[in-house]
Amino acid sequence: MHADHGSIAFGHARHVTINADTAQGRRVYQAQRDQHITEVHHHVAPPGAVAVVEPIVSADEAVSDVFVGRRDELDSLLAVLTPESEAAGTVVVSAVAGLAGIGKTALAKQSAATAVGRGWFPGGAVFVDLHGYAPEPADRLRPVHVFAPMLYALGWEGEVADSAAGQAAQFHRLLTARAEAGRAVLLVLDNASVTEQVAELLPAARRHRVIVTSRHTLTPRGSRPLELGTLPPEQSVDLIRSQVQRWLGHDDGARLERVPGSLARLAELCGNLPLALHIVAALLVGDRTRLPSDLADDLTAARSRLDLLDDGDRAVRAAFDLSYQRLNDNQARQFRLIPLNPGPHLSSTAAAALSGVPGPEGHLLMEQLARAHLVERAGDRRWRQHDLIRAYAVELLDQHGDDQKPVVEQLLAHYVVAAEALAPVAAGVVVPEWATVQEAEQEHPNFMAALSMAVVFGYHDRALALSRVLVPHFERHRHFEEWESVSGYALDTAREVHDRQAEIWALTSLTRAQRAAGRVADADASVRRAVEVFAAMVAYQEQKWRGIQAPGAQREGGTEGGTEGATESVVPERDELRDADTYAEALGGLLEDPAERRRLWDLLLRLAEIALTAGAGDVSDECCRTALDACRRDGHQLGEARALALLGTLSFRALNDTEGAFSAIDAALTLCREQHPEVAGGILVRLAALHNATAQPHAAFEAGLEAVRLMESAGEDPARGAHRSHLGLAHVEMSIALAATLRFEEAFTHAERALQLCLLAQDADGEALALMHSGIAATYLREWHTAYERLSQATRLPLARRDRRLTGQLSRYLTTAQSQIANTHPSTADRTPFWRRRPRRPDGNGI
């Protein structure tokens, strides 16, 4: 028995089926008419391993879907099928591969029907779907399932053997006989997933031809591969239009063209994937009132386009499911993670970073996915995904609950390292082998996309790191748009995390980019904003150092005689101060107004002072010397004097350079003693402190006395806080000098004067020093209650908690006062504080 195949078309053929039991010796077959073939992207799976072999008829007689375009691919297939190719080589198989829904089966059928119409296969032409991607392995056809149906379809005369081996022998004898008779046979083996599904079906004679289609790239013997891509946009539009008009007639053309460009929009939303294009055509046919523009709007608004790309019979998601189910665990995870890459393509090294595997293993995974056509090549070791496949992978990523955060962290870290290759490599610096300049240049779109993702999703450290690497590259190559864009991303991130140093860096970079692009007004606004941020950073660090209390905290609170209960002050971190000189220097180079530059250098000196008191002498030194050099360049004499004075204090306290300290302070006084007596007075206070620290009390007292004279004669507003503070500190140094020469009553008087001035100036640090030295002087005067009161007040101020040396001093004197008070007989103790009982000297100088 055999099927008559002379005039039977696809979809309306007499089919011969045989189930898997034939392989076990029990032959079952059935002739059917008008059987609907269930393709792999349909909702219904075939019932068991059933081989349905269809005869192929000419294109003129076939009933099939609209076939549009693919002229080059069709010509390539026909070049293999033509009898003239026999003498050209050993190619008898054309292996057509591509993504699910890409149109492999349609192309195979079209080329086969064309070849049959040209009379190239008088020995017969047949088609069989091997169901290579069926979810259940038992439903995937193997050669043993196909031999008998092939024999019947090709007109085998006689009984078909019961055993699989016998059927195989008969099948190949038939092919050999027809080759010898000059009657070529064409086999279309559709939807194979592995070479084993087709290997035993391939003919030995070169006269015969085979077309194999697969979602994987298969390489059976004697084959020539043909990789299918998506349709060009214009052919995609033509496919939708032709399919709708075929079903509904040309009268429907007005609806399709009512909104210009809507079909092109639809095609783009379908990713130019033929299966999706056929589905949207069916949706337009199913609802004749629906405009293509409305369907495009629905697809755009849908949470997942895959939800709408389903016409009830075919579904894009169902087609993709079958491909995904063939992956092993590692391949499946890699597939799901690919959409986390924000750029247009993915390198093999980035893929390895995604999955957390070594580079070669990551490349192998991508090769495996490419063979399954779940990714496509975008260049050497580069890959991309079709839009709909990407949407499908996103769905799976959500369904599987993969932990995305560490994966994204790994990917962003990879891009930071890759971007570093853009910078000239310094001698001795080792970079990964894969991090080449060529690799980095190709990654530009990914760098920008990764930066955007890092900013949007809060990977702040990675965003700033990537920005700092990319800006020099774009600046060096004058890529103004990218340069400004990256600077803007960095600025947004810095503001988000309240990182003022990063904000200054970003604004400085933005200023340079805007100036380079000729946008002077924007650049001026950016640099002014950068200076304001620098000022805010200095003020913030100063507040942290001075121990600004939380709202509602009581300065007098705490346990008497100790610091318990007092608000804890915050000490600036060294890293928060580091590189400030670099930022200031960069800003100074962008400021054109000398007054603005002077303000900047003064701010840098304030920061240097904070760094010194915080114990970061190296940072203070960098800031101080940068400011000093800048002030000299700008002719800012007052700033130069302040920088030299601070350098003197720094040299002694942090560098142990006493000679250098005196030299710097003397140079500072030379610059400002005549023209700026107020500033000279402040510098003399530093000189007095230096003399006290080097055990020169008489010189210290004279320096303090001159400081008071200069400041009081300077004509400054005596109510100004800074003026009072400097005067107060001068009296503190004079008190220290007097105490060192055992003149304790005078020392006490100067300390009390300092206390009054610092209280009026609201200088908490000066107040603490004045209280401490007042208490020390009272201790030596054996005025224990006064000493205790002053010392305990000092312990409650922030300076006592910041300065361990001062804390130790306070503790020792406070313990002595407490002990003496406890030992004093109550009947003889005068509890009136000493400073309230003794008259003060009217001049307040203690001299």
Secondary structure as GFF3:
##gff-version 3
##sequence-region A 1 847
A	DSSP	beta_strand	14	18	.	.	.	ID=ss1
A	DSSP	three_ten_helix	20	24	.	.	.	ID=ss2
A	DSSP	beta_strand	29	33	.	.	.	ID=ss3
A	DSSP	beta_strand	51	55	.	.	.	ID=ss4
A	DSSP	alpha_helix	71	81	.	.	.	ID=ss5
A	DSSP	three_ten_helix	83	88	.	.	.	ID=ss6
A	DSSP	beta_strand	93	97	.	.	.	ID=ss7
A	DSSP	alpha_helix	104	117	.	.	.	ID=ss8
A	DSSP	beta_strand	125	129	.	.	.	ID=ss9
A	DSSP	three_ten_helix	137	139	.	.	.	ID=ss10
A	DSSP	alpha_helix	143	153	.	.	.	ID=ss11
A	DSSP	alpha_helix	164	180	.	.	.	ID=ss12
A	DSSP	beta_strand	186	190	.	.	.	ID=ss13
A	DSSP	three_ten_helix	195	197	.	.	.	ID=ss14
A	DSSP	three_ten_helix	199	201	.	.	.	ID=ss15
A	DSSP	beta_strand	209	214	.	.	.	ID=ss16
A	DSSP	beta_strand	223	227	.	.	.	ID=ss17
A	DSSP	alpha_helix	233	248	.	.	.	ID=ss18
A	DSSP	three_ten_helix	250	252	.	.	.	ID=ss19
A	DSSP	alpha_helix	253	256	.	.	.	ID=ss20
A	DSSP	alpha_helix	262	269	.	.	.	ID=ss21
A	DSSP	alpha_helix	274	286	.	.	.	ID=ss22
A	DSSP	alpha_helix	292	301	.	.	.	ID=ss23
A	DSSP	alpha_helix	305	308	.	.	.	ID=ss24
A	DSSP	alpha_helix	316	324	.	.	.	ID=ss25
A	DSSP	alpha_helix	329	337	.	.	.	ID=ss26
A	DSSP	three_ten_helix	338	340	.	.	.	ID=ss27
A	DSSP	beta_strand	346	347	.	.	.	ID=ss28
A	DSSP	alpha_helix	348	355	.	.	.	ID=ss29
A	DSSP	alpha_helix	359	371	.	.	.	ID=ss30
A	DSSP	beta_strand	376	379	.	.	.	ID=ss31
A	DSSP	beta_strand	382	384	.	.	.	ID=ss32
A	DSSP	alpha_helix	387	400	.	.	.	ID=ss33
A	DSSP	alpha_helix	404	420	.	.	.	ID=ss34
A	DSSP	alpha_helix	437	442	.	.	.	ID=ss35
A	DSSP	alpha_helix	444	456	.	.	.	ID=ss36
A	DSSP	alpha_helix	460	476	.	.	.	ID=ss37
A	DSSP	alpha_helix	480	496	.	.	.	ID=ss38
A	DSSP	alpha_helix	500	516	.	.	.	ID=ss39
A	DSSP	alpha_helix	520	546	.	.	.	ID=ss40
A	DSSP	alpha_helix	574	577	.	.	.	ID=ss41
A	DSSP	alpha_helix	580	588	.	.	.	ID=ss42
A	DSSP	alpha_helix	594	613	.	.	.	ID=ss43
A	DSSP	alpha_helix	617	634	.	.	.	ID=ss44
A	DSSP	alpha_helix	637	653	.	.	.	ID=ss45
A	DSSP	alpha_helix	658	672	.	.	.	ID=ss46
A	DSSP	alpha_helix	677	693	.	.	.	ID=ss47
A	DSSP	alpha_helix	697	712	.	.	.	ID=ss48
A	DSSP	alpha_helix	721	740	.	.	.	ID=ss49
A	DSSP	alpha_helix	744	761	.	.	.	ID=ss50
A	DSSP	alpha_helix	764	780	.	.	.	ID=ss51
A	DSSP	alpha_helix	784	795	.	.	.	ID=ss52
A	DSSP	alpha_helix	798	802	.	.	.	ID=ss53
A	DSSP	alpha_helix	804	823	.	.	.	ID=ss54
A	DSSP	alpha_helix	834	837	.	.	.	ID=ss55
###
